[in-house]
Amino acid sequence: MDRLEPAADPPAVVDGSASGPGRARGEGRGEGLITGPRRAQLIRGARVALGRPLTAEELSSLERYLALIATWSRVHRLTGSTEPGWLIEHVILDSLLFARALGRVPETLLDIGPGAGAPGLPLKIVWRGLSLTAIEARRRRASFLTTAVRELGLSGVTVLNCRAEALVDELGGRYDAVVFRAVGPLERVVPLAVRFARPGGVVIGGGPPIPRLAPLGRWVEVPSLGPGRTRRFLRVDVPG
């Protein structure tokens, strides 16, 4: 469990170009993984997902985060691929689409089983005031998350290396929003996630391409990252 001091957050935004003023401060600290068209892919996709441009600091942090994933993946397999375009789409941009499904910025967010950090860490990078708790049962992934939080200078983040079921009594009913992606059968994960949400809170789960019967909530679709594309989420609004 780590709580760390925040990095400075300059207000400059990036313009989507592959070079020049749009490039974020901090290159040379690992961001070289994302260059040229891939940087433009990240900038354009984030604008679609968030409805606003990334700041230079946000872009720099996202690039450093991806570089950390790539570095750790040389020894430990954290993600399905380390190809930059795949990481941008499936780790960063898919995480930012949770912002659309949530509809508002929560004060407190719980991410159950984030693995390499999705969706919680990308959301924290663009919502600096967010208080984030990540519960990750796998030791190496929890170690990566703790390292990423430290290296990115993120404050207000708690990483817990534990099974979520073991923390319900301690943390149940605390969070404005609870999120998860592909952490187990919906009939097990959804009721568990709901127990962590406060009255009036919301649970958002990343859905499969074909919706399955869920024990609670409803399937919702949000505009995705291409013409006519949508992303499906399971949403549970917890009674107040």
Stockholm file with secondary structure:
# STOCKHOLM 1.0

chainA/1-240         MDRLEPAADPPAVVDGSASGPGRARGEGRGEGLITGPRRAQLIRGARVALGRPLTAEELSSLERYLALIATWSRVHRLTGSTEPGWLIEHVILDSLLFARALGRVPETLLDIGPGAGAPGLPLKIVWRGLSLTAIEARRRRASFLTTAVRELGLSGVTVLNCRAEALVDELGGRYDAVVFRAVGPLERVVPLAVRFARPGGVVIGGGPPIPRLAPLGRWVEVPSLGPGRTRRFLRVDVPG
#=GR chainA/1-240 SS CCCCCCCCCCCCBCCSCSSGGGSCTTTTSSGGGSCHHHHHHHHHHHHHHHSSCCBHHHHHHHHHHHHHHHHHTTTSCCSSCCCHHHHIIIIIIHHHHHHHHHCSCCSEEEEESCTTTTTHHHHHHHCTTCEEEEECCSHHHHHHHHHHHHHHTCCSEEEECSCGGGGHHHHTTCEEEEEEESCSCHHHHHHHHHHHEEEEEEEEEECCSSCCCCSSSEEEEEECSSTTCEEEEEEEECCC
#=GC SS_cons         CCCCCCCCCCCCBCCSCSSGGGSCTTTTSSGGGSCHHHHHHHHHHHHHHHSSCCBHHHHHHHHHHHHHHHHHTTTSCCSSCCCHHHHIIIIIIHHHHHHHHHCSCCSEEEEESCTTTTTHHHHHHHCTTCEEEEECCSHHHHHHHHHHHHHHTCCSEEEECSCGGGGHHHHTTCEEEEEEESCSCHHHHHHHHHHHEEEEEEEEEECCSSCCCCSSSEEEEEECSSTTCEEEEEEEECCC
//
